[in-house]
Amino acid sequence: MRAVRASVAATLLLAACEQVRPPSDDAVFVDGSEVGDLRGANMREASGLTASPAHPGAFWLHNDSGNEPELFLIDATGSAKMRVRVQGASNRDWEDIAHRGDTLFIAETGDNGARWDTSYVYAVIEPKSPADSTAAVVASFPFQYPDGPRDAETLLIDPISGDWFIVTKREDRSRLYRYPAPQRQGVLVTVERMPVDFGFRLAVGGDVSPDGSEVLVKTYDAVYYWEREAGESLDRALSRPPKQQPYTAERQGEALAFALDGSAYYTTSEVELDVPQFLLRYARKSSPR
């Protein structure tokens, strides 16, 4: 953390938040609004966000590399309600989190220098009681890429097929890899590179809607949206050009999640300066399908 006077820091953050990325004419969501800021715990390096099935209206969040292996439950205004230490895993570089059923999946997939031969996804049963302060890893899924180490910050879990998809960050165009269901606990698997040509790079977060019909992926300066047809595979849907959605630029925005009811998506950012860390909500123009 760099020491910067609060007045200067606030000016920088406000300037960043005024830069709105123009959406497509047929955008599905409206411009974002600040619904709160992250408070009540140290979440300054927020990197992953997912809606909580057990705590409707709340979200699970985590920090990235160098931080403790912890999950934070926040409400829809950003206030921390639970702080849970994950036992059985370190935080080498956690970059995303997703859920399926009562299980949270933590993506240990960050690799800025492309140094690690093996990445991991950790499975944790979602803590339900406010008294829960620890959660044990119930399964670990090691995997590798067929074309060498990759830096990835986006884990997409298909609630229909159970397949996992990883979107990489640092290539000239982000790449898509698939880890098909059923995933194999404790077995090193080589994931499959999919023939999808994303027209962007620096993918830093994403989510699949609760019913599996929609996908969002964000970069540092845009949010992209795909609608999935009935019976279509997720990778097939992602092969089409996306619709760009509203996005208010954040200092280092890496976290995105659908609301559990599909009515909106939320984003938040890492903040290195001693200023408010906003939670932004992008409401849907019309009711979800």
Secondary structure as UniProt FT lines:
FT   HELIX           6..17
FT   STRAND          20..21
FT   TURN            25..26
FT   STRAND          33..37
FT   TURN            44..45
FT   STRAND          46..51
FT   TURN            56..57
FT   STRAND          59..63
FT   TURN            65..66
FT   STRAND          70..74
FT   TURN            76..77
FT   STRAND          79..87
FT   STRAND          96..100
FT   TURN            101..102
FT   STRAND          103..108
FT   TURN            112..113
FT   STRAND          119..125
FT   TURN            130..131
FT   STRAND          134..144
FT   TURN            146..147
FT   STRAND          152..157
FT   TURN            159..161
FT   STRAND          164..168
FT   STRAND          176..179
FT   TURN            185..186
FT   STRAND          189..190
FT   STRAND          192..193
FT   STRAND          205..208
FT   TURN            210..211
FT   STRAND          214..218
FT   STRAND          223..227
FT   TURN            230..231
FT   HELIX           234..238
FT   STRAND          243..245
FT   STRAND          247..248
FT   STRAND          252..258
FT   TURN            260..261
FT   STRAND          264..270
FT   STRAND          278..284
//
